[in-house]
Amino acid sequence: SMSDAADAEGKVLLSQIRTIAAELAADAENRERERAELTVMKETIVARVDQLEKRIEAGEANMVRKIAELEEQFKAELKVSTDQAAATLEAAAARVQQETVTMRA
């Protein structure tokens, strides 16, 4: 009968609507999961960038410290060699003076 046909058609429509609703729900769930995964990835990247920045800063600080140490070392060595040169010159001057005195005598 007509009402049976309409009933059957209604059931098919209802079934299709339920299927579409289930697919939409699954899509929404997938999107939510993807969003959560992206959030985790983003946080991981941000954390890694922070780590790298800290490492770079530490490396720069280390380099600055090493350069300062080398400068100090260089200044100290320069002072020693300058002092040695001065002492050598003074000794030479004293010898020259001594020889001059000896020649005059």
C-alpha positions as CSV (number, residue, x, y, z in Angstrom):
1,S,0.0,0.0,0.0
2,M,0.9,3.7,-0.3
3,S,1.6,4.2,3.4
4,D,3.9,1.1,3.5
5,A,5.9,2.6,0.6
6,A,6.1,6.0,2.3
7,D,7.1,4.2,5.5
8,A,9.9,2.3,3.7
9,E,11.0,5.5,2.0
10,G,11.0,7.3,5.4
11,K,13.2,4.5,6.9
12,V,15.7,4.7,4.0
13,L,15.9,8.5,4.5
14,L,16.3,8.1,8.2
15,S,19.0,5.6,7.7
16,Q,20.8,7.9,5.2
17,I,20.5,10.9,7.7
18,R,22.0,8.7,10.5
19,T,24.9,7.7,8.2
20,I,25.6,11.3,7.3
21,A,25.3,12.4,10.9
22,A,27.8,9.6,11.9
23,E,30.2,10.7,9.2
24,L,30.0,14.3,10.3
25,A,30.6,13.3,13.9
26,A,33.6,11.2,12.8
27,D,34.9,14.1,10.7
28,A,34.6,16.5,13.6
29,E,36.4,13.9,15.8
30,N,39.2,13.6,13.3
31,R,39.6,17.4,13.0
32,E,39.7,17.6,16.8
33,R,42.4,15.0,16.9
34,E,44.4,16.7,14.1
35,R,44.1,20.0,15.9
36,A,45.4,18.4,19.1
37,E,48.3,16.8,17.2
38,L,49.1,20.1,15.6
39,T,49.1,21.8,19.0
40,V,51.5,19.2,20.4
41,M,53.8,19.6,17.3
42,K,53.7,23.4,17.7
43,E,54.5,23.2,21.4
44,T,57.4,20.7,20.7
45,I,58.8,23.1,18.0
46,V,58.5,26.1,20.3
47,A,60.3,24.1,23.1
48,R,63.1,23.1,20.7
49,V,63.5,26.6,19.4
50,D,63.8,27.8,23.1
51,Q,66.4,25.1,23.8
52,L,68.4,26.1,20.7
53,E,68.2,29.8,21.6
54,K,69.5,29.0,25.1
55,R,72.3,26.8,23.7
56,I,73.3,29.6,21.3
57,E,73.2,32.1,24.1
58,A,75.3,29.8,26.3
59,G,77.7,29.3,23.4
60,E,78.0,33.0,22.8
61,A,78.6,33.7,26.5
62,N,81.2,30.9,26.5
63,M,83.0,32.4,23.4
64,V,83.0,35.9,25.0
65,R,84.5,34.4,28.1
66,K,87.2,32.4,26.2
67,I,88.1,35.5,24.1
68,A,88.5,37.5,27.4
69,E,90.7,34.8,28.8
70,L,92.8,34.7,25.7
71,E,93.1,38.5,25.8
72,E,94.2,38.4,29.4
73,Q,96.7,35.6,28.6
74,F,98.0,37.6,25.6
75,K,98.4,40.8,27.8
76,A,100.3,38.8,30.4
77,E,102.6,37.2,27.9
78,L,103.2,40.5,26.2
79,K,104.0,42.1,29.6
80,V,106.5,39.3,30.3
81,S,108.2,39.6,26.9
82,T,108.2,43.4,27.2
83,D,109.8,43.2,30.6
84,Q,112.3,40.7,29.3
85,A,113.1,43.0,26.4
86,A,113.6,45.9,28.7
87,A,115.8,43.9,31.0
88,T,117.9,42.7,28.0
89,L,118.2,46.3,26.8
90,E,119.2,47.5,30.3
91,A,121.8,44.8,30.5
92,A,123.2,45.7,27.0
93,A,123.3,49.4,28.0
94,A,125.1,48.5,31.2
95,R,127.6,46.4,29.2
96,V,128.2,49.3,26.7
97,Q,128.6,51.7,29.6
98,Q,131.1,49.3,31.2
99,E,133.1,48.9,28.0
100,T,133.1,52.6,27.5
101,V,134.5,53.1,31.0
102,T,137.1,50.3,30.3
103,M,138.2,51.9,27.1
104,R,138.6,55.3,28.7
105,A,140.7,53.8,31.5
